[in-house]
Structure formats: structure tokens, C-alpha cells
């Protein structure tokens, strides 16, 4: 019997990258999957790939930063698929980028609304369904950027760091209901978001292979395998944990060098979801 037969899994940011790779892994284990994303074409494609992999899947176009939209997504998924067993809070984008003195408050707040508020909303609306089931598992996607700082990514780093303690506080509160809450911190993963406006993905993959002890780029299925484990009964005594999945990147020294003057952005901007980035890299 497949490990997640009869189980319902909710995945935000499921249209591509880590979300898609994880959804397919759950489908291969027999899960029923509800996908939330703004990328309708990608979401429907992921649903089809999940069906082909042996799972049942639905896609619901959702703005994960909107309270009503997230409530509608969770309630619709629970109604159509029969309850909720697993929530994977994965939706994300780079958000506000640039020198700290140039960042706009609007871009800062928008970044937090997608990277932090959406995780809170996913928990808020899914937990009652998990209590009804007698337990469940919540996994949220942070980043090595939440464990270390880096120039010009202040909002992203702050958001991803916030998820670490949200994971811990939720785990402490929900443990008595047999609801486990954990967090993953991916490193260099070859996804559309990592690619940005890079047209030569082979060159990007080769570059990523040089950045950590394991000499290859991380892949979405690497993250999917970890999420599957954290959601499984084999991880039944694991909660409140931060799991780094980076090929050993943070095991040694952070490969830091001060940005050259010509590499310092002259202004700030906002980078949205990968599917909205055009050939010039503009959101």
C-alpha cells in the first residue's frame, strides 16, 4: 500500500518548482492533492502530472496572501477531497530586493504578505480540519536565506527567518492535538524562481554544482523527498524542527565576498512569481 493512500495534502505554490516536485512525489505515494497558485496554466499542468503519477489532484487559483482566498481554498479542498491531513506552505517569490535605504514600504509589506502571512493563514484554516482528523502534519518552506543574511535580500531573509519561530511556536501549541509542525530550509535548488531571467539553465545548473560539498544542483524532488518524510508516520516524533536541505552548503563557511561597487544596485525593485518574469527579468 502506498504511504499516503487516502490522505489529503494541500500545497501552496504548487504550479512549478519545489511545489510541483513535491506534489508529484505525494501523488506517487497515492495522495489526494489540492494545489493553490496564481499561475493557472502551471497549476493545471501540475495537477495533470499528479494524476499521471497515480494521485488525485485539483487546482484552485488562489492569492495566498488574501485571507478570504486562503479560507476558500482550504474549505474547498477539504470538502472536495475529504478533510485535510497535510499542509505544505510553499508559495513564495524573491519580493522586495535592493539597497535597504531604497526599498519601498509597499514592496516590503507585499513580500511579508506572501512569505509570512500566507503561512499563518494556511495554518489558521487547516488546523481545525486536522483536529477533526485526530492529527496532521504541517511543513513550511523557509530558506538558507532565513539562517544567514545576504546583501539586498533584506525582506526575503527577514520573512524566511520569521517562519523558523512560527514553526516552533505552532509546534508547541499543536503537539497535544497530534499535529506536527516542521520547517525546511532549501539551498541552491534548480527551479524557475532560481533561474529568473537566465536563459542558459545548463550554465546555471553547472554554477550551482560548485556551491556546496555535494557537487550538483539541488532538484525539486530532493525537497519533495524531505517533505514526504516529515509528513509521514515515520517522522511521528519530529516536531518544531528546522531541516536544512542544501547539499552541505552551510556545513562549512558561508561563501561570502563583499559586492563589488559595480554590482551594487542603484535602486530597489520587486521580483514577483517566476511565471510573471519576462525575458528581461522584470516582474
C-alpha positions as CSV (number, residue, x, y, z in Angstrom):
1,X,0.0,0.0,0.0
2,X,1.3,3.5,-0.9
3,X,2.3,5.6,2.1
4,X,-0.3,8.4,1.5
5,X,-3.2,6.5,0.1
6,X,-6.4,8.1,1.4
7,X,-4.6,11.2,2.7
8,X,-5.3,14.7,1.6
9,X,-2.4,17.1,1.0
10,X,-2.6,20.9,0.5
11,X,0.2,22.6,-1.4
12,X,0.6,26.3,-1.9
13,X,2.8,27.5,-4.7
14,X,2.2,24.2,-6.5
15,X,2.4,25.3,-10.1
16,X,6.1,24.9,-10.5
17,X,9.5,24.3,-8.9
18,X,9.6,22.8,-5.4
19,X,5.8,22.8,-5.1
20,X,5.4,20.8,-8.3
21,X,8.2,18.4,-7.5
22,X,6.7,17.8,-4.1
23,X,3.2,17.3,-5.4
24,X,4.3,14.7,-7.8
25,X,6.1,12.8,-5.1
26,X,3.0,12.8,-2.9
27,X,1.0,11.6,-6.0
28,X,3.4,8.7,-6.5
29,X,2.5,7.7,-2.9
30,X,-1.2,7.8,-3.6
31,X,-2.2,11.1,-2.1
32,X,-5.1,13.4,-2.9
33,X,-3.7,16.8,-3.6
34,X,-5.1,20.3,-3.7
35,X,-2.8,22.9,-5.4
36,X,-3.0,26.7,-4.8
37,X,-1.3,29.2,-7.0
38,X,-1.9,32.3,-9.1
39,X,-0.3,30.6,-12.1
40,X,-3.4,28.8,-13.6
41,X,-1.6,27.2,-16.6
42,X,1.2,25.9,-14.4
43,X,-1.2,24.7,-11.7
44,X,-3.4,22.8,-14.1
45,X,-0.3,21.2,-15.6
46,X,0.9,20.1,-12.2
47,X,-2.5,18.6,-11.5
48,X,-2.2,16.6,-14.7
49,X,1.3,15.4,-13.8
50,X,0.0,14.3,-10.4
51,X,-2.9,12.4,-12.0
52,X,-0.4,10.7,-14.3
53,X,1.8,9.8,-11.3
54,X,-1.1,7.9,-9.7
55,X,-2.7,10.5,-7.4
56,X,-5.8,12.6,-7.4
57,X,-5.3,16.3,-7.8
58,X,-7.3,19.5,-8.1
59,X,-6.1,23.1,-8.8
60,X,-7.7,26.2,-7.3
61,X,-6.4,29.6,-8.4
62,X,-5.6,31.3,-5.1
63,X,-4.0,34.5,-3.9
64,X,-2.3,33.0,-0.8
65,X,-1.8,36.5,0.8
66,X,-5.6,37.1,0.9
67,X,-7.4,35.8,4.0
68,X,-10.7,35.1,2.2
69,X,-9.0,33.4,-0.7
70,X,-7.0,31.1,1.6
71,X,-10.1,30.2,3.6
72,X,-11.9,29.4,0.4
73,X,-9.0,27.3,-0.8
74,X,-8.8,25.3,2.4
75,X,-12.6,24.8,2.7
76,X,-13.0,23.8,-0.9
77,X,-10.1,21.4,-0.7
78,X,-11.4,19.8,2.5
79,X,-14.9,19.5,1.0
80,X,-13.9,18.1,-2.4
81,X,-11.1,15.7,-1.2
82,X,-12.5,14.7,2.2
83,X,-10.6,16.5,5.1
84,X,-7.0,17.6,5.4
85,X,-4.0,15.6,6.6
86,X,-1.0,17.5,5.4
87,X,-0.4,21.2,4.7
88,X,2.8,22.3,2.7
89,X,3.1,26.1,2.9
90,X,5.4,26.6,0.0
91,X,4.3,29.7,-2.0
92,X,7.0,32.3,-2.5
93,X,9.0,34.7,-4.6
94,X,12.0,36.9,-4.1
95,X,9.9,40.0,-3.4
96,X,11.5,43.3,-2.5
97,X,15.2,43.5,-3.5
98,X,17.8,46.2,-3.4
99,X,19.7,48.5,-1.1
100,X,17.8,48.9,2.3
101,X,17.6,52.6,2.0
102,X,15.8,52.3,-1.4
103,X,13.2,49.7,-0.5
104,X,9.6,50.8,-0.6
105,X,7.3,50.1,2.2
106,X,4.7,48.8,-0.3
107,X,7.1,46.2,-1.7
108,X,8.3,45.3,1.9
109,X,4.7,44.7,3.0
110,X,3.8,42.8,-0.1
111,X,6.7,40.4,0.4
112,X,5.7,39.7,4.0
113,X,2.1,39.2,2.9
114,X,3.1,36.3,0.6
115,X,6.0,34.8,2.5
116,X,4.7,35.1,6.1
117,X,1.0,35.9,6.2
118,X,0.2,33.1,3.8
119,X,1.8,30.6,6.1
120,X,-0.1,31.9,9.1
121,X,-3.4,31.7,7.0
122,X,-2.6,28.2,5.9
123,X,-2.2,27.1,9.5
124,X,-5.2,29.1,10.7
125,X,-7.7,27.5,8.4
126,X,-6.2,24.0,8.1
127,X,-5.7,23.3,11.8
128,X,-9.4,22.9,12.7
129,X,-9.7,20.2,10.0
130,X,-6.6,18.4,11.3
131,X,-8.0,18.4,14.8
132,X,-11.2,16.8,13.4
133,X,-9.0,14.1,11.9
134,X,-7.1,13.5,15.1
135,X,-3.8,14.9,13.9
136,X,-1.9,16.1,10.9
137,X,1.4,17.4,9.6
138,X,2.4,21.0,8.6
139,X,5.6,21.7,6.7
140,X,6.6,25.3,5.7
141,X,9.3,26.3,3.2
142,X,11.9,28.7,4.7
143,X,15.3,29.0,3.1
144,X,19.0,29.1,3.9
145,X,18.3,32.8,3.5
146,X,16.4,32.6,6.8
147,X,19.5,31.2,8.5
148,X,22.1,33.6,7.0
149,X,21.9,37.2,5.8
150,X,22.9,38.5,2.4
151,X,23.0,41.9,0.8
152,X,20.0,43.3,-1.0
153,X,17.6,40.5,0.1
154,X,16.5,42.0,3.4
155,X,12.8,41.4,3.1
156,X,13.2,37.8,1.9
157,X,15.7,37.0,4.6
158,X,13.5,38.6,7.3
159,X,10.5,36.7,6.1
160,X,12.2,33.3,5.9
161,X,13.7,33.8,9.4
162,X,10.2,34.6,10.8
163,X,9.0,31.2,9.7
164,X,11.5,29.5,11.9
165,X,9.9,30.7,15.1
166,X,6.4,30.5,13.8
167,X,7.2,26.8,13.2
168,X,8.4,26.4,16.8
169,X,5.5,28.2,18.4
170,X,2.9,26.4,16.4
171,X,4.6,23.1,17.2
172,X,4.5,23.8,20.9
173,X,0.8,24.7,20.8
174,X,-0.4,22.0,18.5
175,X,1.6,18.9,19.7
176,X,-1.2,17.9,22.1
177,X,-3.5,17.5,19.1
178,X,-1.1,15.2,17.3
179,X,-0.4,18.0,14.8
180,X,3.3,18.2,14.0
181,X,4.8,21.4,12.6
182,X,8.2,21.5,10.9
183,X,10.1,23.7,8.5
184,X,12.6,23.1,5.7
185,X,15.4,25.4,4.5
186,X,16.4,24.6,0.9
187,X,19.7,25.7,-0.5
188,X,20.5,26.1,-4.2
189,X,17.6,24.4,-6.0
190,X,17.2,24.5,-9.7
191,X,13.7,25.9,-10.2
192,X,12.1,28.7,-12.3
193,X,12.4,31.1,-9.4
194,X,16.2,30.4,-9.1
195,X,16.6,30.8,-12.9
196,X,14.9,34.2,-13.0
197,X,15.9,35.7,-16.3
198,X,18.7,33.2,-17.0
199,X,18.1,31.7,-20.4
200,X,21.0,29.2,-20.1
201,X,19.7,26.9,-17.5
202,X,22.5,24.4,-18.2
203,X,25.1,27.1,-17.2
204,X,23.1,27.9,-14.1
205,X,23.0,24.3,-13.1
206,X,26.7,23.9,-13.6
207,X,27.3,27.0,-11.5
208,X,25.1,25.7,-8.7
209,X,27.1,22.5,-8.7
210,X,30.1,24.4,-7.5
211,X,28.5,26.0,-4.5
212,X,28.2,23.1,-1.9
213,X,30.1,19.9,-1.0
214,X,27.6,17.7,-2.9
215,X,28.7,18.6,-6.5
216,X,25.3,19.1,-8.2
217,X,22.4,21.5,-8.1
218,X,19.6,20.6,-5.8
219,X,16.4,19.5,-7.5
220,X,12.7,19.9,-6.6
221,X,12.4,16.2,-5.8
222,X,15.2,16.5,-3.3
223,X,12.9,18.8,-1.3
224,X,9.9,16.7,-2.1
225,X,11.5,13.6,-0.5
226,X,12.2,15.5,2.7
227,X,8.7,17.0,2.9
228,X,7.3,13.5,2.3
229,X,9.3,12.1,5.2
230,X,8.3,15.0,7.6
231,X,4.6,14.4,6.7
232,X,4.9,10.6,7.2
233,X,4.2,8.4,10.2
234,X,8.0,7.6,10.2
235,X,8.5,11.2,11.4
236,X,5.8,10.9,14.1
237,X,8.1,12.1,16.9
238,X,9.6,15.0,15.0
239,X,8.1,18.5,15.5
240,X,9.3,22.1,15.8
241,X,12.4,21.2,13.8
242,X,14.2,23.2,11.1
243,X,15.6,20.9,8.5
244,X,18.3,22.3,6.1
245,X,18.5,20.7,2.7
246,X,21.4,22.4,1.0
247,X,23.9,19.7,-0.1
248,X,26.1,20.8,2.8
249,X,26.4,24.4,1.8
250,X,26.0,25.7,5.4
251,X,28.2,23.0,6.9
252,X,31.3,25.0,6.0
253,X,31.9,28.7,5.7
254,X,29.4,30.9,4.0
255,X,30.9,31.8,0.7
256,X,30.9,35.5,1.4
257,X,32.6,38.2,-0.5
258,X,31.7,41.9,-0.4
259,X,29.8,43.0,-3.5
260,X,32.0,45.0,-6.0
261,X,30.9,48.6,-6.4
262,X,29.6,47.9,-9.9
263,X,27.4,45.1,-8.5
264,X,25.6,47.2,-6.0
265,X,22.1,48.1,-7.4
266,X,21.5,51.8,-7.8
267,X,17.8,51.3,-7.0
268,X,15.4,48.8,-5.4
269,X,12.7,46.8,-7.0
270,X,10.3,43.9,-6.7
271,X,10.6,40.4,-8.2
272,X,7.3,38.5,-8.3
273,X,6.4,34.9,-9.1
274,X,8.6,33.2,-11.7
275,X,5.8,32.9,-14.2
276,X,5.4,36.6,-14.3
277,X,9.0,37.4,-15.1
278,X,9.6,38.3,-18.7
279,X,12.7,37.9,-20.8
280,X,14.3,41.0,-19.3
281,X,13.7,39.7,-15.7
282,X,11.2,42.4,-14.9
283,X,8.1,41.4,-12.9
